[in-house]
Amino acid sequence: MATVLENLKYSKSHEWVEVLDNGNVRIGITDFAQHELGDLVFVNLPEEGDEIAVGEAFADVESVKAVSDVMSPVSGVVCAINEDLLDAPESINADAFGAWFVEVENVSEEEELLDAAAYEAFCEEE
């Protein structure tokens, strides 16, 4: 069973959302997603200042199997990217929750996110 952290919210497209103390959010892909993708070899991230929108791809990850879009669970403006991922995409496989992709500010819209229990139930049906 994939790891699910209680303090995060989750999308049905397997991204996690962490609300920070300053109201910004960090987004990454879940442990379930990285297991499904396999060994990650490349990450393509947006630029700081880019606007992202709910339900639209804002990044992609490449594994030995395929290239997959990372969908945005919120709308807002990218205020930071995790540049470490560009040199070490395998860190997502090692720690999916430590390897955040972007930090977003001015969040104006969120998709209906799942809590940990609802996300675990959703993954069991996948």
All heavy atoms as an XYZ file, in Angstrom:
963
protein
N       0.847     -1.205      0.000
C       0.000      0.000      0.000
C       0.877      1.248      0.000
O       1.856      1.332      0.726
C      -0.901     -0.035      1.251
C      -1.827      1.142      1.399
S      -3.059      1.172      0.081
C      -3.802      2.750      0.374
N       0.526      2.203     -0.809
C       1.272      3.460     -0.895
C       1.095      4.272      0.395
O       0.070      4.185      1.065
C       0.783      4.268     -2.093
N       2.092      5.055      0.709
C       2.047      5.926      1.878
C       1.126      7.109      1.605
O       1.154      7.691      0.521
C       3.464      6.454      2.198
O       4.314      5.327      2.415
C       3.465      7.346      3.415
N       0.308      7.461      2.601
C      -0.569      8.627      2.527
C      -0.376      9.407      3.829
O      -0.465      8.826      4.903
C      -2.051      8.211      2.359
C      -2.963      9.428      2.368
C      -2.241      7.412      1.078
N      -0.096     10.702      3.715
C       0.113     11.521      4.910
C      -1.179     12.231      5.304
O      -1.870     12.801      4.454
C       1.223     12.549      4.671
C       2.600     11.981      4.327
C       3.620     13.100      4.188
C       3.068     10.965      5.355
N      -1.478     12.208      6.589
C      -2.741     12.759      7.119
C      -2.866     14.278      6.938
O      -3.961     14.794      6.819
C      -2.866     12.444      8.622
C      -3.081     10.975      8.926
C      -4.442     10.459      8.495
O      -5.429     11.222      8.526
O      -4.516      9.275      8.109
N      -1.739     14.994      6.945
C      -1.788     16.461      6.944
C      -1.931     17.069      5.550
O      -1.967     18.288      5.412
C      -0.532     17.027      7.615
C       0.740     16.656      6.870
O       0.902     15.543      6.385
N       1.650     17.600      6.775
N      -2.032     16.231      4.518
C      -2.122     16.732      3.144
C      -3.508     16.501      2.569
O      -4.278     15.695      3.078
C      -1.083     16.036      2.260
C       0.372     16.148      2.709
C       1.272     15.338      1.795
C       0.821     17.596      2.760
N      -3.801     17.208      1.477
C      -4.999     16.964      0.681
C      -4.543     16.346     -0.640
O      -3.406     16.526     -1.065
C      -5.759     18.279      0.410
C      -6.270     18.954      1.666
C      -7.427     18.197      2.242
C      -8.047     18.967      3.403
N      -9.044     18.184      4.091
N      -5.473     15.638     -1.306
C      -5.106     14.875     -2.495
C      -6.102     15.089     -3.623
O      -7.283     15.286     -3.395
C      -5.067     13.377     -2.145
C      -4.042     13.080     -1.078
C      -4.385     13.135      0.274
C      -2.736     12.797     -1.420
C      -3.439     12.896      1.263
C      -1.782     12.556     -0.441
C      -2.137     12.607      0.893
O      -1.196     12.378      1.863
N      -5.573     15.005     -4.871
C      -6.440     15.075     -6.052
C      -6.627     13.678     -6.609
O      -5.816     12.778     -6.365
C      -5.805     15.976     -7.114
O      -4.674     15.324     -7.672
N      -7.679     13.498     -7.391
C      -7.920     12.201     -8.019
C      -6.930     11.915     -9.141
O      -6.862     10.799     -9.633
C      -9.369     12.114     -8.518
C     -10.347     11.999     -7.355
C     -11.766     11.764     -7.819
C     -12.689     11.544     -6.625
N     -14.072     11.325     -7.041
N      -6.142     12.919     -9.543
C      -5.080     12.682    -10.531
C      -3.737     12.430     -9.842
O      -2.688     12.463    -10.479
C      -5.007     13.838    -11.539
O      -4.896     15.080    -10.875
N      -3.776     12.173     -8.527
C      -2.624     11.723     -7.731
C      -1.571     12.796     -7.484
O      -0.378     12.520     -7.484
C      -2.009     10.443     -8.327
C      -3.001      9.344     -8.453
N      -3.520      8.672     -7.366
C      -3.632      8.825     -9.536
C      -4.400      7.777     -7.777
N      -4.489      7.851     -9.092
N      -2.023     14.027     -7.240
C      -1.145     15.069     -6.731
C      -1.501     15.310     -5.264
O      -2.638     15.117     -4.870
C      -1.297     16.389     -7.513
C      -0.740     16.358     -8.917
C      -1.682     15.701     -9.920
O      -2.910     15.717     -9.698
O      -1.201     15.151    -10.915
N      -0.502     15.745     -4.474
C      -0.786     16.139     -3.094
C      -0.642     17.647     -2.968
O       0.072     18.288     -3.744
C       0.102     15.413     -2.079
C       1.587     15.542     -2.261
C       2.413     14.618     -2.845
C       2.435     16.616     -1.843
N       3.707     15.063     -2.820
C       3.758     16.277     -2.205
C       2.219     17.823     -1.196
C       4.858     17.112     -1.947
C       3.291     18.663     -0.935
C       4.595     18.300     -1.316
N      -1.367     18.204     -1.997
C      -1.362     19.649     -1.743
C      -1.097     19.863     -0.259
O      -1.780     19.288      0.589
C      -2.723     20.289     -2.122
C      -2.741     21.767     -1.764
C      -3.022     20.083     -3.593
N      -0.107     20.695      0.034
C       0.195     21.078      1.410
C      -0.046     22.576      1.543
O       0.537     23.359      0.794
C       1.656     20.764      1.737
C       2.074     21.214      3.122
C       3.557     20.998      3.398
O       4.348     20.835      2.445
O       3.922     21.009      4.582
N      -0.917     22.967      2.464
C      -1.156     24.388      2.717
C      -0.113     24.860      3.720
O       0.005     24.311      4.821
C      -2.582     24.632      3.251
C      -2.796     26.113      3.538
C      -3.620     24.123      2.252
N       0.656     25.874      3.341
C       1.715     26.410      4.196
C       1.153     27.496      5.119
O       0.066     28.022      4.881
C       2.844     26.976      3.332
C       3.446     25.980      2.325
C       4.453     26.678      1.426
C       4.096     24.815      3.056
N       1.924     27.840      6.143
C       1.487     28.831      7.128
C       1.176     30.191      6.508
O       0.336     30.929      6.991
C       2.547     29.005      8.225
C       2.653     27.775      9.115
O       1.694     26.966      9.143
O       3.692     27.614      9.771
N       1.857     30.527      5.404
C       1.646     31.839      4.761
C       0.483     31.822      3.763
O       0.245     32.804      3.069
C       2.932     32.296      4.069
C       3.385     31.349      2.969
O       2.697     30.392      2.616
N       4.555     31.625      2.417
N      -0.240     30.699      3.675
C      -1.378     30.606      2.763
C      -1.027     30.082      1.387
O      -1.917     29.751      0.599
N       0.265     30.008      1.068
C       0.686     29.405     -0.192
C       0.492     27.897     -0.106
O       0.303     27.349      0.978
C       2.158     29.709     -0.478
C       2.407     31.177     -0.778
O       1.471     31.962     -0.888
N       3.673     31.544     -0.882
N       0.562     27.220     -1.248
C       0.478     25.765     -1.251
C       1.664     25.177     -2.002
O       2.185     25.786     -2.935
C      -0.848     25.234     -1.870
C      -2.051     25.725     -1.099
C      -0.967     25.581     -3.339
N       2.089     24.008     -1.555
C       3.080     23.222     -2.286
C       2.357     22.048     -2.923
O       1.434     21.491     -2.347
C       4.164     22.704     -1.345
C       5.190     23.749     -1.023
C       6.397     23.148     -0.362
N       7.403     24.184     -0.196
C       8.351     24.145      0.713
N       8.433     23.125      1.544
N       9.232     25.117      0.791
N       2.827     21.668     -4.111
C       2.215     20.579     -4.871
C       3.297     19.582     -5.264
O       4.390     19.977     -5.685
C       1.530     21.103     -6.148
C       0.495     22.170     -5.815
C       0.903     19.954     -6.944
C      -0.026     22.923     -7.023
N       2.970     18.302     -5.149
C       3.850     17.240     -5.620
C       3.001     16.072     -6.081
O       1.775     16.159     -6.090
N       3.666     14.992     -6.475
C       2.900     13.795     -6.846
C       2.950     12.807     -5.678
O       3.894     12.790     -4.906
C       3.366     13.140     -8.161
C       4.795     12.606     -8.074
C       3.199     14.111     -9.322
C       5.211     11.751     -9.265
N       1.927     11.990     -5.591
C       1.791     11.081     -4.456
C       2.704      9.865     -4.571
O       3.230      9.553     -5.643
C       0.338     10.593     -4.331
O       0.022      9.812     -5.481
C      -0.632     11.749     -4.180
N       2.840      9.184     -3.455
C       3.597      7.941     -3.411
C       2.965      6.913     -4.364
O       3.665      6.200     -5.079
C       3.623      7.425     -1.961
C       4.630      6.315     -1.758
O       5.760      6.438     -2.268
O       4.288      5.334     -1.076
N       1.633      6.868     -4.401
C       0.916      5.974     -5.321
C       1.346      6.267     -6.767
O       1.661      5.351     -7.535
C      -0.599      6.176     -5.165
C      -1.438      5.313     -6.066
C      -1.875      4.061     -5.645
C      -1.792      5.744     -7.334
C      -2.648      3.252     -6.484
C      -2.561      4.949     -8.183
C      -2.998      3.703     -7.748
N       1.390      7.549     -7.133
C       1.748      7.935     -8.504
C       3.169      7.528     -8.846
O       3.424      6.977     -9.926
C       1.572      9.442     -8.693
N       4.110      7.798     -7.934
C       5.503      7.466     -8.270
C       5.695      5.956     -8.386
O       6.480      5.498     -9.201
C       6.500      8.136     -7.313
C       6.583      7.610     -5.907
C       7.461      6.382     -5.736
O       8.277      6.056     -6.595
N       7.261      5.679     -4.633
N       4.947      5.158     -7.588
C       5.011      3.693     -7.725
C       4.495      3.261     -9.091
O       5.073      2.382     -9.736
C       4.169      2.997     -6.641
C       4.889      2.812     -5.347
N       5.967      1.976     -5.194
C       4.673      3.360     -4.129
C       6.393      2.020     -3.951
N       5.628      2.857     -3.278
N       3.375      3.863     -9.523
C       2.782      3.517    -10.820
C       3.712      3.892    -11.980
O       3.789      3.178    -12.973
C       1.437      4.241    -11.002
C       0.352      3.759    -10.056
C      -0.139      2.353    -10.384
O      -0.571      2.133    -11.518
O      -0.076      1.490     -9.491
N       4.400      5.026    -11.863
C       5.255      5.517    -12.944
C       6.555      4.730    -13.060
O       7.094      4.584    -14.148
C       5.581      6.992    -12.722
C       4.402      7.954    -12.872
C       4.751      9.316    -12.308
C       3.999      8.065    -14.332
N       7.084      4.267    -11.936
C       8.384      3.599    -11.957
C       9.504      4.616    -11.820
O       9.291      5.753    -11.387
N      10.710      4.224    -12.197
C      11.891      5.070    -11.998
C      11.807      6.332    -12.840
O      11.764      6.274    -14.072
C      13.174      4.302    -12.351
C      13.434      3.161    -11.393
O      12.940      3.215    -10.249
O      14.128      2.209    -11.787
N      11.821      7.485    -12.158
C      11.731      8.770    -12.857
C      13.124      9.227    -13.295
O      14.080      9.160    -12.527
C      11.065      9.808    -11.958
C       9.602      9.459    -11.631
C       9.034     10.408    -10.598
C       8.749      9.486    -12.884
N      13.201      9.689    -14.548
C      14.491     10.069    -15.126
C      14.551     11.534    -15.566
O      15.626     12.053    -15.842
C      14.865      9.158    -16.319
C      15.072      7.722    -15.850
C      13.812      9.205    -17.414
N      13.393     12.218    -15.607
C      13.370     13.613    -16.053
C      12.127     14.299    -15.515
O      11.067     13.674    -15.426
C      13.372     13.692    -17.587
C      13.432     15.091    -18.125
C      14.618     15.804    -18.121
C      12.296     15.696    -18.622
C      14.669     17.107    -18.608
C      12.335     16.997    -19.113
C      13.526     17.698    -19.106
N      12.276     15.574    -15.154
C      11.152     16.394    -14.697
C      11.186     17.710    -15.453
O      12.248     18.314    -15.607
C      11.241     16.693    -13.175
C      10.115     17.604    -12.735
C      11.218     15.410    -12.374
N      10.039     18.151    -15.925
C       9.911     19.438    -16.601
C       8.988     20.301    -15.735
O       7.833     19.945    -15.528
C       9.326     19.226    -17.996
C       9.311     20.500    -18.812
O      10.071     21.416    -18.572
N       8.428     20.535    -19.792
N       9.508     21.419    -15.205
C       8.750     22.279    -14.299
C       8.443     23.617    -14.956
O       9.156     24.047    -15.871
C       9.562     22.524    -13.013
C       9.868     21.286    -12.168
C      10.821     21.657    -11.040
C       8.597     20.679    -11.624
N       7.399     24.316    -14.475
C       7.108     25.653    -14.991
C       8.138     26.656    -14.462
O       9.020     26.299    -13.671
C       5.713     25.945    -14.424
C       5.684     25.166    -13.144
C       6.479     23.904    -13.416
N       8.021     27.897    -14.887
C       8.888     28.978    -14.413
C       8.206     29.717    -13.262
O       6.972     29.758    -13.195
C       9.126     29.998    -15.542
C       9.742     29.421    -16.794
C      11.233     29.222    -16.681
O      11.896     30.073    -16.052
O      11.732     28.200    -17.196
N       9.002     30.331    -12.382
C       8.423     31.219    -11.373
C       7.682     32.338    -12.097
O       8.145     32.848    -13.115
C       9.523     31.804    -10.480
C      10.056     30.799     -9.484
C      11.097     31.386     -8.551
O      11.028     32.596     -8.253
O      11.990     30.626     -8.125
N       6.491     32.683    -11.585
C       5.677     33.717    -12.211
C       4.638     33.162    -13.174
O       3.730     33.877    -13.582
N       4.761     31.885    -13.561
C       3.769     31.275    -14.446
C       2.440     31.109    -13.711
O       2.425     30.774    -12.531
C       4.217     29.886    -14.916
C       5.286     29.932    -16.002
O       5.682     31.034    -16.412
O       5.726     28.836    -16.423
N       1.346     31.330    -14.426
C       0.024     31.059    -13.862
C      -0.332     29.616    -14.177
O      -0.074     29.129    -15.279
C      -1.018     32.011    -14.454
C      -0.841     33.434    -13.954
C      -1.993     34.349    -14.340
O      -3.076     33.844    -14.716
O      -1.803     35.568    -14.260
N      -0.908     28.944    -13.176
C      -1.386     27.578    -13.396
C      -2.877     27.549    -13.086
O      -3.374     28.401    -12.351
C      -0.597     26.539    -12.561
C      -0.748     26.786    -11.056
C       0.881     26.555    -12.960
C      -0.100     25.706    -10.200
N      -3.568     26.579    -13.671
C      -5.029     26.530    -13.527
C      -5.473     25.118    -13.166
O      -4.892     24.125    -13.628
C      -5.695     26.970    -14.826
N      -6.515     25.050    -12.361
C      -7.095     23.766    -11.951
C      -7.362     22.893    -13.178
O      -7.913     23.359    -14.174
C      -8.429     23.989    -11.189
C      -9.207     22.693    -11.057
C      -8.179     24.574     -9.819
N      -6.925     21.635    -13.090
C      -7.229     20.663    -14.136
C      -6.352     20.733    -15.362
O      -6.544     19.982    -16.307
N      -5.364     21.644    -15.357
C      -4.457     21.755    -16.499
C      -3.069     21.285    -16.101
O      -2.646     21.450    -14.958
C      -4.392     23.209    -16.989
C      -5.704     23.674    -17.597
C      -5.623     25.089    -18.161
O      -4.501     25.634    -18.283
O      -6.688     25.638    -18.466
N      -2.332     20.730    -17.051
C      -0.974     20.264    -16.782
C      -0.066     21.465    -16.514
O      -0.123     22.458    -17.233
C      -0.455     19.460    -17.966
N       0.753     21.378    -15.467
C       1.715     22.445    -15.192
C       3.154     21.931    -15.240
O       4.103     22.704    -15.229
C       1.430     23.125    -13.846
C       1.770     22.284    -12.633
C       3.040     22.331    -12.078
C       0.825     21.457    -12.053
C       3.358     21.563    -10.965
C       1.135     20.688    -10.941
C       2.411     20.736    -10.402
N       3.310     20.604    -15.288
C       4.639     19.993    -15.330
C       4.485     18.610    -15.950
O       3.362     18.139    -16.162
C       5.210     19.877    -13.917
N       5.616     17.967    -16.245
C       5.541     16.565    -16.631
C       6.744     15.830    -16.074
O       7.768     16.429    -15.748
C       5.382     16.372    -18.144
C       6.461     17.035    -18.959
O       7.620     16.574    -18.897
O       6.152     18.003    -19.671
N       6.557     14.530    -15.923
C       7.613     13.649    -15.435
C       7.812     12.544    -16.463
O       6.868     12.092    -17.091
C       7.274     13.047    -14.052
C       7.320     14.104    -12.970
C       5.926     12.354    -14.039
N       9.064     12.166    -16.626
C       9.373     11.094    -17.565
C       9.968      9.932    -16.778
O      10.906     10.110    -15.992
C      10.378     11.589    -18.606
C      10.672     10.585    -19.687
C      11.590     11.144    -20.766
O      11.643     12.375    -20.949
O      12.256     10.328    -21.422
N       9.391      8.765    -16.978
C       9.920      7.549    -16.360
C      10.477      6.670    -17.469
O      10.382      7.018    -18.646
C       8.811      6.813    -15.605
O       7.902      6.233    -16.520
N      11.023      5.536    -17.077
C      11.506      4.604    -18.089
C      10.343      4.053    -18.909
O      10.538      3.555    -20.011
C      12.341      3.469    -17.454
C      13.651      4.013    -16.933
C      11.591      2.779    -16.343
N       9.104      4.194    -18.400
C       7.913      3.681    -19.087
C       7.271      4.704    -20.022
O       6.839      4.365    -21.110
C       6.841      3.268    -18.069
C       7.216      2.134    -17.152
C       6.053      1.873    -16.202
C       6.369      0.874    -15.127
N       5.274      0.731    -14.171
N       7.138      5.965    -19.559
C       6.328      6.933    -20.303
C       6.550      8.344    -19.776
O       7.146      8.548    -18.720
C       4.845      6.587    -20.153
N       6.005      9.316    -20.511
C       5.954     10.702    -20.040
C       4.534     10.951    -19.546
O       3.571     10.595    -20.223
C       6.290     11.701    -21.170
C       6.129     13.136    -20.693
C       7.706     11.466    -21.676
N       4.399     11.535    -18.364
C       3.088     11.780    -17.772
C       2.957     13.237    -17.351
O       3.897     13.814    -16.789
C       2.889     10.909    -16.529
O       2.996      9.544    -16.869
N       1.794     13.821    -17.627
C       1.521     15.184    -17.184
C       1.247     15.200    -15.693
O       0.680     14.264    -15.137
C       0.281     15.743    -17.901
C       0.564     16.112    -19.352
O       1.733     16.369    -19.688
O      -0.395     16.147    -20.138
N       1.640     16.295    -15.049
C       1.282     16.557    -13.659
C       0.214     17.645    -13.698
O       0.450     18.731    -14.220
C       2.502     17.011    -12.832
C       2.107     17.267    -11.393
C       3.616     15.962    -12.913
N      -0.972     17.322    -13.188
C      -2.123     18.218    -13.281
C      -2.195     19.118    -12.054
O      -1.878     18.693    -10.945
C      -3.408     17.399    -13.395
C      -3.396     16.377    -14.523
S      -2.999     17.058    -16.139
C      -4.557     17.811    -16.538
N      -2.647     20.341    -12.261
C      -2.732     21.274    -11.146
C      -4.049     21.127    -10.396
O      -5.116     21.231    -10.991
C      -2.594     22.716    -11.620
O      -2.604     23.563    -10.487
N      -3.980     20.914     -9.076
C      -5.194     20.854     -8.261
C      -5.676     22.233     -7.805
O      -6.708     22.346     -7.174
C      -4.760     19.999     -7.061
C      -3.292     20.186     -6.974
C      -2.791     20.494     -8.354
N      -4.907     23.285     -8.132
C      -5.281     24.653     -7.755
C      -5.014     25.600     -8.917
O      -4.279     25.282     -9.841
C      -4.487     25.157     -6.507
C      -4.692     24.238     -5.311
C      -3.011     25.322     -6.820
N      -5.604     26.807     -8.820
C      -5.243     27.904     -9.724
C      -4.477     28.936     -8.910
O      -4.837     29.221     -7.765
C      -6.501     28.559    -10.307
O      -7.172     27.662    -11.159
N      -3.424     29.492     -9.511
C      -2.628     30.488     -8.816
C      -1.377     30.806     -9.605
O      -1.291     30.519    -10.803
N      -0.394     31.403     -8.918
C       0.849     31.834     -9.551
C       2.017     31.074     -8.901
O       2.131     31.040     -7.671
C       1.055     33.354     -9.393
C       2.385     33.795     -9.996
C      -0.098     34.110    -10.036
N       2.871     30.491     -9.734
C       4.042     29.773     -9.229
C       5.018     30.781     -8.633
O       5.470     31.698     -9.322
C       4.722     28.967    -10.362
C       6.011     28.313     -9.867
C       3.768     27.937    -10.939
N       5.317     30.640     -7.322
C       6.258     31.563     -6.680
C       7.596     30.898     -6.365
O       8.569     31.575     -6.034
C       5.641     32.195     -5.433
S       5.180     31.036     -4.144
N       7.663     29.570     -6.476
C       8.934     28.855     -6.283
C       8.844     27.512     -6.987
O       7.774     26.921     -7.069
C       9.205     28.649     -4.792
N       9.988     27.075     -7.506
C      10.074     25.721     -8.045
C      11.172     24.986     -7.290
O      12.111     25.599     -6.778
C      10.339     25.687     -9.572
C      11.690     26.323     -9.912
C       9.220     26.342    -10.341
C      12.145     26.067    -11.330
N      11.046     23.681     -7.213
C      12.043     22.859     -6.529
C      13.109     22.476     -7.551
O      13.020     21.448     -8.210
C      11.373     21.627     -5.928
C      12.322     20.814     -5.076
O      13.518     21.056     -5.054
N      11.772     19.840     -4.378
N      14.123     23.343     -7.672
C      15.154     23.151     -8.693
C      15.961     21.880     -8.474
O      16.553     21.345     -9.414
C      16.072     24.371     -8.759
C      15.322     25.605     -9.253
C      16.240     26.790     -9.532
O      17.462     26.595     -9.628
O      15.703     27.895     -9.656
N      15.985     21.360     -7.243
C      16.718     20.121     -6.962
C      16.194     18.967     -7.821
O      16.949     18.067     -8.183
C      16.603     19.730     -5.487
C      17.288     20.738     -4.565
O      18.105     21.557     -5.064
O      17.006     20.705     -3.365
N      14.883     18.998     -8.138
C      14.297     17.910     -8.932
C      14.859     17.858    -10.342
O      14.896     16.796    -10.960
C      12.776     18.056     -9.016
C      11.985     17.941     -7.719
C      10.500     18.013     -8.017
C      12.318     16.669     -6.975
N      15.276     19.006    -10.863
C      15.788     19.050    -12.232
C      17.057     18.212    -12.361
O      17.285     17.570    -13.384
C      16.043     20.494    -12.663
C      14.811     21.407    -12.629
C      15.203     22.841    -12.956
C      13.728     20.912    -13.573
N      17.893     18.213    -11.319
C      19.140     17.445    -11.331
C      18.965     16.045    -10.759
O      19.790     15.172    -11.006
C      20.218     18.176    -10.522
C      20.610     19.501    -11.168
O      20.589     19.588    -12.413
O      20.910     20.446    -10.419
N      17.895     15.850     -9.965
C      17.725     14.566     -9.278
C      16.261     14.131     -9.270
O      15.632     14.046     -8.220
C      18.262     14.673     -7.858
N      15.689     13.844    -10.473
C      14.278     13.430    -10.513
C      14.012     12.153     -9.717
O      12.901     11.936     -9.245
C      13.994     13.238    -12.002
C      15.330     13.096    -12.649
C      16.302     13.862    -11.803
N      15.050     11.337     -9.523
C      14.883     10.094     -8.760
C      14.543     10.360     -7.294
O      14.052      9.469     -6.593
C      16.135      9.211     -8.878
C      17.383      9.763     -8.226
C      18.162     10.792     -9.058
O      17.727     11.158    -10.183
O      19.216     11.238     -8.575
N      14.764     11.589     -6.811
C      14.408     11.916     -5.428
C      12.896     11.812     -5.213
O      12.442     11.589     -4.090
C      14.922     13.305     -5.036
O      14.297     14.311     -5.812
N      12.106     11.934     -6.285
C      10.656     11.754     -6.178
C      10.346     10.299     -5.819
O       9.480     10.035     -4.989
C       9.950     12.143     -7.497
C      10.223     13.606     -7.836
C       8.437     11.874     -7.395
C       9.905     13.974     -9.273
N      11.072      9.356     -6.421
C      10.889      7.944     -6.091
C      11.314      7.654     -4.652
O      10.696      6.852     -3.964
C      11.683      7.043     -7.040
C      11.185      7.113     -8.467
O      11.902      7.550     -9.347
N       9.957      6.705     -8.709
N      12.360      8.326     -4.198
C      12.886      8.081     -2.850
C      11.964      8.666     -1.773
O      11.791      8.064     -0.717
C      14.285      8.672     -2.726
N      11.381      9.845     -2.038
C      10.537     10.518     -1.042
C       9.529     11.408     -1.763
O       9.768     12.602     -1.942
C      11.396     11.337     -0.078
C      10.574     12.064      0.983
O       9.346     11.816      1.095
O      11.153     12.891      1.712
N       8.401     10.814     -2.159
C       7.406     11.546     -2.947
C       6.879     12.781     -2.208
O       6.521     13.780     -2.837
C       6.244     10.631     -3.314
N       6.828     12.736     -0.873
C       6.278     13.859     -0.123
C       7.323     14.916      0.216
O       6.989     16.053      0.496
C       5.567     13.361      1.136
C       4.393     12.492      0.798
C       4.418     11.134      1.056
C       3.266     13.023      0.192
C       3.340     10.324      0.720
C       2.186     12.219     -0.146
C       2.223     10.874      0.116
N       8.592     14.558      0.162
C       9.654     15.539      0.370
C      10.000     16.258     -0.919
O      10.540     17.359     -0.904
N       9.670     15.645     -2.048
C      10.048     16.171     -3.364
C       8.898     16.979     -3.967
O       8.277     16.574     -4.934
C      10.449     15.018     -4.282
N       8.624     18.145     -3.373
C       7.576     19.019     -3.913
C       8.034     19.586     -5.257
O       9.214     19.697     -5.525
C       7.239     20.124     -2.915
C       8.402     20.971     -2.501
C       9.331     20.680     -1.532
C       8.795     22.244     -3.041
N      10.255     21.684     -1.441
C       9.951     22.659     -2.353
C       8.276     23.065     -4.039
C      10.603     23.858     -2.636
C       8.920     24.266     -4.319
C      10.060     24.645     -3.619
N       7.076     19.912     -6.118
C       7.381     20.433     -7.454
C       7.380     21.954     -7.464
O       8.322     22.571     -7.926
C       6.336     19.946     -8.469
C       6.505     18.517     -8.903
C       6.901     17.518     -8.023
C       6.256     18.162    -10.214
C       7.045     16.211     -8.435
C       6.392     16.846    -10.642
C       6.796     15.864     -9.750
N       6.260     22.545     -7.012
C       6.112     23.996     -7.053
C       5.433     24.493     -5.785
O       4.721     23.748     -5.113
C       5.274     24.473     -8.268
C       5.976     24.178     -9.586
C       3.874     23.895     -8.258
N       5.691     25.778     -5.501
C       4.930     26.478     -4.479
C       4.098     27.525     -5.216
O       4.600     28.192     -6.126
C       5.865     27.145     -3.468
C       5.144     27.746     -2.284
C       6.095     28.260     -1.212
O       7.105     27.582     -0.911
O       5.811     29.350     -0.682
N       2.828     27.627     -4.817
C       1.880     28.492     -5.529
C       1.319     29.532     -4.561
O       0.944     29.190     -3.432
C       0.724     27.646     -6.126
C      -0.263     28.525     -6.873
C       1.286     26.565     -7.051
N       1.265     30.790     -5.024
C       0.668     31.865     -4.232
C      -0.565     32.391     -4.954
O      -0.828     32.011     -6.094
C       1.686     32.994     -3.998
C       2.149     33.678     -5.274
C       3.264     34.697     -5.046
O       3.667     34.910     -3.894
O       3.717     35.270     -6.048
N      -1.298     33.259     -4.279
C      -2.522     33.834     -4.855
C      -3.471     32.744     -5.341
O      -4.020     32.819     -6.440
C      -2.214     34.806     -6.006
C      -1.314     35.940     -5.575
O      -1.352     36.372     -4.422
N      -0.483     36.417     -6.481
N      -3.647     31.707     -4.515
C      -4.513     30.590     -4.893
C      -5.953     31.089     -4.948
O      -6.476     31.598     -3.965
C      -4.373     29.414     -3.904
C      -5.374     28.326     -4.213
C      -2.944     28.880     -3.929
N      -6.556     30.971     -6.133
C      -7.901     31.517     -6.325
C      -8.953     30.428     -6.467
O     -10.141     30.700     -6.348
C      -7.921     32.401     -7.573
O      -7.559     31.643     -8.713
N      -8.501     29.204     -6.739
C      -9.464     28.129     -6.989
C      -8.793     26.813     -6.640
O      -7.599     26.637     -6.877
C      -9.839     28.143     -8.480
C     -10.963     27.227     -8.852
C     -11.244     27.281    -10.358
O     -10.491     27.927    -11.117
O     -12.223     26.647    -10.754
N      -9.569     25.913     -6.052
C      -9.076     24.575     -5.748
C     -10.083     23.584     -6.283
O     -11.274     23.810     -6.183
C      -9.028     24.346     -4.231
C      -7.789     24.764     -3.554
C      -7.790     24.401     -2.064
O      -8.657     23.637     -1.586
O      -6.895     24.892     -1.382
N      -9.585     22.485     -6.826
C     -10.521     21.425     -7.170
C     -10.975     20.777     -5.864
O     -10.421     21.038     -4.804
C      -9.893     20.417     -8.123
C      -8.892     19.485     -7.522
C      -8.438     18.427     -8.516
O      -7.697     18.764     -9.456
O      -8.818     17.269     -8.323
N     -11.970     19.954     -5.952
C     -12.456     19.277     -4.750
C     -11.401     18.261     -4.335
O     -11.218     17.241     -4.983
C     -13.789     18.591     -5.049
C     -14.605     18.342     -3.818
C     -15.999     17.857     -4.159
O     -16.720     18.575     -4.882
O     -16.353     16.761     -3.707
N     -10.686     18.577     -3.262
C      -9.590     17.724     -2.822
C     -10.068     16.705     -1.792
O     -11.024     16.957     -1.067
C      -8.464     18.585     -2.246
C      -7.838     19.556     -3.254
C      -6.905     20.528     -2.548
C      -7.102     18.813     -4.349
N      -9.371     15.580     -1.750
C      -9.719     14.493     -0.841
C      -8.833     14.547      0.401
O      -7.662     14.909      0.307
C      -9.487     13.148     -1.546
C     -10.174     12.941     -2.888
C      -9.687     11.655     -3.535
C     -11.677     12.928     -2.722
N      -9.400     14.152      1.542
C      -8.544     13.984      2.719
C      -7.850     12.628      2.603
O      -8.082     11.853      1.667
C      -9.331     14.147      4.017
C     -10.390     13.070      4.230
O     -10.362     12.010      3.569
O     -11.264     13.302      5.083
N      -6.973     12.325      3.554
C      -6.153     11.107      3.472
C      -7.006      9.845      3.380
O      -6.736      8.968      2.555
C      -5.211     11.046      4.675
N      -8.038      9.738      4.202
C      -8.874      8.524      4.210
C      -9.597      8.349      2.878
O      -9.647      7.241      2.322
C      -9.878      8.582      5.358
N     -10.144      9.428      2.352
C     -10.860      9.352      1.069
C      -9.893      9.014     -0.064
O     -10.232      8.254     -0.977
C     -11.579     10.669      0.795
N      -8.674      9.557     -0.004
C      -7.693      9.263     -1.046
C      -7.259      7.797     -0.988
O      -7.129      7.140     -2.028
C      -6.487     10.200     -0.935
C      -5.462      9.934     -2.005
C      -5.716     10.243     -3.341
C      -4.249      9.339     -1.703
C      -4.802      9.966     -4.341
C      -3.313      9.058     -2.693
C      -3.602      9.379     -4.013
O      -2.675      9.093     -4.997
N      -7.039      7.268      0.228
C      -6.684      5.854      0.365
C      -7.763      4.963     -0.249
O      -7.479      4.009     -0.962
C      -6.476      5.480      1.835
C      -5.121      5.899      2.349
C      -4.914      5.495      3.810
O      -5.881      5.397      4.576
O      -3.751      5.286      4.171
N      -9.041      5.277      0.036
C     -10.157      4.503     -0.517
C     -10.169      4.604     -2.039
O     -10.391      3.610     -2.741
C     -11.477      5.004      0.067
N      -9.901      5.806     -2.572
C      -9.872      6.020     -4.016
C      -8.760      5.160     -4.658
O      -8.981      4.520     -5.688
C      -9.646      7.507     -4.315
C      -9.493      7.818     -5.763
C     -10.605      7.820     -6.616
C      -8.252      8.114     -6.305
C     -10.464      8.105     -7.971
C      -8.106      8.393     -7.656
C      -9.200      8.396     -8.483
N      -7.582      5.129     -4.042
C      -6.453      4.356     -4.593
C      -6.761      2.861     -4.607
O      -6.335      2.154     -5.524
C      -5.182      4.617     -3.794
S      -4.501      6.256     -4.083
N      -7.474      2.391     -3.598
C      -7.802      0.965     -3.552
C      -8.708      0.550     -4.706
O      -8.710     -0.599     -5.117
C      -8.459      0.627     -2.201
C      -7.453      0.607     -1.072
C      -8.077      0.451      0.292
O      -9.277      0.117      0.376
O      -7.358      0.666      1.285
N      -9.474      1.512     -5.245
C     -10.366      1.231     -6.377
C      -9.634      1.307     -7.723
O     -10.133      0.830     -8.717
C     -11.533      2.218     -6.389
C     -12.435      2.079     -5.183
C     -13.424      3.240     -5.051
O     -13.520      4.059     -5.986
O     -14.070      3.316     -4.008
N      -8.477      1.968     -7.739
C      -7.753      2.180     -8.994
C      -7.255      0.877     -9.588
O      -6.808     -0.005     -8.913
C      -6.558      3.115     -8.752
C      -6.962      4.544     -8.565
C      -7.161      5.299     -9.872
O      -6.193      5.737    -10.486
O      -8.328      5.435    -10.264
